Amino acid sequence: MVYVFLAEGFEEIEALTPVDILRRGKVEVKTVGVGGKTIVSSHGIPVTADITDDELEEFSDVEAVILPGGMPGTVNLEKNKCLIDAVKYCFENNRLIGAICAAPSILGHLGMLKGKRATAFPGFDKELEGADFRNDYVSHDGMIITARGMGVSVDFALELLSAIKDKPTADSVKSSIQCKA
């Protein structure tokens, strides 16, 4: 199972594009509402999550967690114990972690980017403690995939799909959505 965490003030494109692309690739995905079922994005769009953080009690079925950026969404994610526990579980058990925009800062604060190639929204590079910061739009190092922001959400989602399934599946989805990149 892939869990995409949504906290008040999340960037909706960064959250929902991976959900869409992964589901097209036949990956089981659930959105997790931090603090409730309906979460309002940074642009005032209410989104109903599949489950709440209170309903996510253990992580044995986790294949990956995805952290969208947005403000104050990233700050709200980082304050959430369930999210931090899920990220730590993935890191310690060699499961995929995806973070985009400001959200890679959470991984930096947890010391998970030391010696790893990573990227983030411009200005958040100083929060990626110990990372080998890259100006790439998407950076993939081991079990961590980071991306710069909303404009590369499709690229980010396709990289996640390639890591979770395989490149042919990602290429097939890419073709089906008429992605030119």
Backbone hydrogen bonds in HBPLUS format (Angstrom, degrees):
<---DONOR---> <-ACCEPTOR-->    atom                        ^
c    i                          cat <-CA-CA->   ^        H-A-AA   ^      H-
h    n   atom  resd res      DA  || num        DHA   H-A  angle D-A-AA Bond
n    s   type  num  typ     dist DA aas  dist angle  dist       angle   num
A0063-GLU N   A0001-MET O   2.72 MM  62  5.28 172.8  1.73 144.3 144.6     1
A0002-VAL N   A0028-GLU O   2.97 MM  26  6.26 154.9  2.03 148.4 156.6     2
A0030-LYS N   A0002-VAL O   2.86 MM  28  6.28 158.3  1.91 167.8 175.1     3
A0003-TYR N   A0064-ALA O   3.02 MM  61  6.42 161.2  2.05 150.1 151.9     4
A0066-ILE N   A0003-TYR O   2.86 MM  63  6.25 150.0  1.95 156.1 159.4     5
A0004-VAL N   A0030-LYS O   2.95 MM  26  6.31 159.6  1.99 150.7 156.9     6
A0032-VAL N   A0004-VAL O   2.80 MM  28  5.93 159.4  1.84 148.1 149.0     7
A0005-PHE N   A0066-ILE O   3.16 MM  61  6.44 156.6  2.22 172.5 172.2     8
A0006-LEU N   A0032-VAL O   2.82 MM  26  5.87 168.1  1.83 160.1 157.0     9
A0034-VAL N   A0006-LEU O   2.83 MM  28  5.90 167.3  1.85 170.7 166.4    10
A0010-PHE N   A0007-ALA O   2.97 MM   3  5.66 122.2  2.31 158.4 159.6    11
A0009-GLY N   A0040-VAL O   2.83 MM  31  6.15 175.1  1.84 160.9 162.6    12
A0073-GLY N   A0009-GLY O   3.06 MM  64  4.06 138.1  2.24 107.1  96.2    13
A0042-SER N   A0010-PHE O   2.73 MM  32  5.29 157.7  1.78 148.2 145.3    14
A0011-GLU N   A0069-GLY O   2.91 MM  58  5.61 146.4  2.02 132.4 130.2    15
A0015-ALA N   A0011-GLU O   3.16 MM   4  6.43 137.3  2.36 147.6 159.9    16
A0016-LEU N   A0012-GLU O   2.82 MM   4  5.85 174.4  1.83 158.6 160.5    17
A0017-THR N   A0013-ILE O   3.05 MM   4  5.56 154.9  2.11 136.5 142.3    18
A0020-ASP N   A0016-LEU O   2.93 MM   4  6.09 168.2  1.94 152.6 154.8    19
A0021-ILE N   A0017-THR O   2.89 MM   4  6.07 178.1  1.89 165.4 164.8    20
A0022-LEU N   A0018-PRO O   2.88 MM   4  5.77 164.8  1.90 147.5 152.7    21
A0023-ARG N   A0019-VAL O   3.00 MM   4  6.07 159.4  2.04 147.1 153.2    22
A0024-ARG N   A0020-ASP O   2.95 MM   4  6.19 151.7  2.03 150.7 158.8    23
A0025-GLY N   A0021-ILE O   3.06 MM   4  6.33 137.4  2.25 139.0 150.7    24
A0025-GLY N   A0022-LEU O   3.01 MM   3  4.92 124.1  2.33  92.3 107.4    25
A0027-VAL N   A0022-LEU O   2.95 MM   5  5.26 157.9  2.00 142.8 144.5    26
A0026-LYS N   A0023-ARG O   3.02 MM   3  4.91 157.3  2.07 106.4 108.3    27
A0051-ILE N   A0031-THR O   3.09 MM  20  6.44 157.1  2.14 159.5 166.8    28
A0033-GLY N   A0051-ILE O   2.77 MM  18  6.17 167.5  1.78 154.4 154.7    29
A0053-ASP N   A0033-GLY O   2.89 MM  20  5.88 142.4  2.03 156.5 147.6    30
A0049-ALA N   A0037-LYS O   2.67 MM  12  5.20 170.0  1.68 167.1 164.6    31
A0039-ILE N   A0047-VAL O   2.85 MM   8  5.34 164.4  1.87 156.5 155.3    32
A0047-VAL N   A0039-ILE O   2.79 MM   8  5.34 158.7  1.83 146.9 153.7    33
A0041-SER N   A0045-ILE O   2.92 MM   4  5.12 166.7  1.94 129.4 133.0    34
A0044-GLY N   A0041-SER O   3.09 MM   3  5.19 156.4  2.15 114.7 112.9    35
A0055-GLU N   A0052-THR O   2.95 MM   3  5.31 142.9  2.09 107.6 118.2    36
A0056-LEU N   A0053-ASP O   3.28 MM   3  5.26 150.7  2.37  99.0 107.3    37
A0062-VAL N   A0059-PHE O   2.99 MM   3  5.30 168.2  2.00 120.0 123.0    38
A0096-LEU N   A0063-GLU O   3.20 MM  33  6.41 136.6  2.39 162.5 150.3    39
A0065-VAL N   A0096-LEU O   3.09 MM  31  6.58 145.1  2.21 145.0 153.0    40
A0098-GLY N   A0065-VAL O   2.87 MM  33  6.25 163.1  1.90 158.6 163.8    41
A0067-LEU N   A0098-GLY O   2.74 MM  31  6.08 155.0  1.80 146.6 154.8    42
A0100-ILE N   A0067-LEU O   3.16 MM  33  6.55 154.8  2.23 172.5 172.5    43
A0074-THR N   A0070-GLY O   2.88 MM   4  5.86 162.9  1.91 153.9 151.7    44
A0076-ASN N   A0072-PRO O   2.92 MM   4  6.19 159.2  1.97 157.9 164.6    45
A0077-LEU N   A0073-GLY O   2.82 MM   4  6.07 148.3  1.92 149.5 158.6    46
A0078-GLU N   A0074-THR O   3.02 MM   4  6.25 165.5  2.04 152.2 155.3    47
A0079-LYS N   A0075-VAL O   3.26 MM   4  6.50 133.0  2.50 139.0 150.2    48
A0080-ASN N   A0077-LEU O   2.96 MM   3  5.37 159.9  2.00 115.3 122.0    49
A0084-ILE N   A0080-ASN O   3.08 MM   4  6.37 166.5  2.10 155.2 159.0    50
A0085-ASP N   A0081-LYS O   2.83 MM   4  6.00 162.4  1.86 154.3 159.4    51
A0086-ALA N   A0082-CYS O   2.89 MM   4  6.10 155.0  1.95 148.2 155.1    52
A0087-VAL N   A0083-LEU O   2.92 MM   4  6.17 162.0  1.96 155.1 159.6    53
A0088-LYS N   A0084-ILE O   2.93 MM   4  6.10 164.6  1.95 151.6 156.1    54
A0089-TYR N   A0085-ASP O   2.88 MM   4  6.04 155.8  1.94 144.7 151.8    55
A0090-CYS N   A0086-ALA O   2.98 MM   4  6.23 163.9  2.01 149.3 153.1    56
A0091-PHE N   A0087-VAL O   2.92 MM   4  6.14 164.6  1.95 153.1 157.5    57
A0092-GLU N   A0088-LYS O   2.89 MM   4  6.02 164.7  1.92 153.4 157.2    58
A0093-ASN N   A0089-TYR O   2.92 MM   4  5.95 133.0  2.14 144.2 156.6    59
A0095-ARG N   A0090-CYS O   2.85 MM   5  4.44 178.0  1.85 138.9 139.4    60
A0097-ILE N   A0143-MET O   2.84 MM  46  6.19 150.9  1.93 159.3 168.8    61
A0145-ILE N   A0097-ILE O   2.90 MM  48  6.30 163.1  1.93 160.4 165.3    62
A0099-ALA N   A0145-ILE O   2.91 MM  46  6.42 153.6  1.98 158.1 166.7    63
A0147-ALA N   A0099-ALA O   3.05 MM  48  6.57 131.6  2.29 142.0 150.9    64
A0103-ALA N   A0100-ILE O   3.15 MM   3  5.41 145.3  2.28 133.5 126.4    65
A0101-CYS N   A0147-ALA O   2.87 MM  46  6.07 146.7  1.98 130.8 141.0    66
A0121-PHE N   A0101-CYS O   2.95 MM  20  4.51 166.2  1.97 115.7 116.9    67
A0105-SER N   A0102-ALA O   2.99 MM   3  5.86 158.3  2.04 125.7 132.2    68
A0106-ILE N   A0103-ALA O   2.95 MM   3  5.58 148.3  2.05 119.4 126.7    69
A0107-LEU N   A0104-PRO O   3.07 MM   3  5.22 116.3  2.49  99.0 113.4    70
A0108-GLY N   A0104-PRO O   2.99 MM   4  6.36 154.4  2.06 149.2 157.1    71
A0109-HIS N   A0105-SER O   2.85 MM   4  6.08 158.4  1.90 150.8 155.4    72
A0110-LEU N   A0106-ILE O   3.10 MM   4  6.34 137.3  2.29 139.1 150.4    73
A0110-LEU N   A0107-LEU O   3.20 MM   3  5.07 127.1  2.50  90.9 104.7    74
A0112-MET N   A0107-LEU O   2.97 MM   5  5.27 155.4  2.04 161.2 155.3    75
A0111-GLY N   A0108-GLY O   3.03 MM   3  5.11 159.1  2.07 105.4 111.6    76
A0116-LYS N   A0113-LEU O   2.91 MM   3  5.09 168.7  1.93 130.4 130.4    77
A0115-GLY N   A0130-GLY O   2.78 MM  15  5.99 161.8  1.81 147.4 141.2    78
A0132-ASP N   A0116-LYS O   2.77 MM  16  5.54 169.0  1.78 136.2 140.0    79
A0118-ALA N   A0132-ASP O   3.28 MM  14  6.19 151.6  2.36 128.0 129.1    80
A0134-ARG N   A0118-ALA O   2.79 MM  16  5.81 152.5  1.86 158.3 161.7    81
A0124-PHE N   A0121-PHE O   2.91 MM   3  5.68 163.7  1.93 152.2 156.4    82
A0127-GLU N   A0124-PHE O   2.88 MM   3  5.30 154.7  1.94 113.2 121.7    83
A0128-LEU N   A0125-ASP O   3.19 MM   3  5.40 164.1  2.21 108.3 113.2    84
A0131-ALA N   A0128-LEU O   2.92 MM   3  5.55 164.8  1.94 145.1 145.8    85
A0148-ARG N   A0137-TYR O   2.96 MM  11  5.30 149.1  2.05 150.1 153.9    86
A0139-SER N   A0146-THR O   2.80 MM   7  5.24 166.2  1.82 151.6 155.1    87
A0146-THR N   A0139-SER O   2.84 MM   7  5.24 161.4  1.87 155.2 160.7    88
A0141-ASP N   A0144-ILE O   2.93 MM   3  5.47 169.0  1.94 165.9 166.5    89
A0144-ILE N   A0141-ASP O   3.16 MM   3  5.47 159.4  2.20 121.9 128.0    90
A0152-VAL N   A0149-GLY O   2.97 MM   3  5.88 167.1  1.98 131.6 135.6    91
A0153-SER N   A0150-MET O   3.12 MM   3  5.18 156.8  2.17 120.0 117.1    92
A0156-PHE N   A0152-VAL O   2.88 MM   4  6.10 162.8  1.91 156.8 162.2    93
A0157-ALA N   A0153-SER O   2.91 MM   4  6.03 162.2  1.94 144.4 149.3    94
A0158-LEU N   A0154-VAL O   2.88 MM   4  6.08 158.9  1.92 153.3 158.9    95
A0159-GLU N   A0155-ASP O   2.96 MM   4  6.18 151.3  2.05 146.2 154.0    96
A0160-LEU N   A0156-PHE O   2.96 MM   4  6.27 152.9  2.03 148.3 156.2    97
A0161-LEU N   A0157-ALA O   2.90 MM   4  6.17 159.5  1.95 148.5 153.9    98
A0162-SER N   A0158-LEU O   2.89 MM   4  6.06 157.0  1.95 144.6 150.9    99
A0163-ALA N   A0159-GLU O   3.04 MM   4  6.23 151.3  2.12 142.8 150.0   100
A0164-ILE N   A0160-LEU O   2.87 MM   4  6.10 153.4  1.94 152.1 160.1   101
A0165-LYS N   A0161-LEU O   2.79 MM   4  5.69 167.9  1.80 152.5 156.8   102
A0170-ALA N   A0166-ASP O   3.16 MM   4  6.48 162.9  2.19 150.1 155.1   103
A0171-ASP N   A0167-LYS O   2.75 MM   4  5.95 161.6  1.78 160.8 166.3   104
A0172-SER N   A0168-PRO O   2.92 MM   4  6.04 150.7  2.00 141.4 149.1   105
A0173-VAL N   A0169-THR O   2.98 MM   4  6.28 161.7  2.01 153.1 157.4   106
A0174-LYS N   A0170-ALA O   2.85 MM   4  6.02 162.7  1.88 150.0 155.7   107
A0175-SER N   A0171-ASP O   2.95 MM   4  6.13 159.0  1.99 145.5 150.4   108
A0176-SER N   A0172-SER O   2.96 MM   4  6.18 156.0  2.02 145.2 152.2   109
A0177-ILE N   A0173-VAL O   3.06 MM   4  6.29 136.5  2.26 151.0 160.9   110
A0179-CYS N   A0174-LYS O   3.19 MM   5  5.49 170.3  2.20 163.9 160.9   111
A0178-GLN N   A0175-SER O   3.12 MM   3  5.20 162.0  2.15 106.9 111.7   112
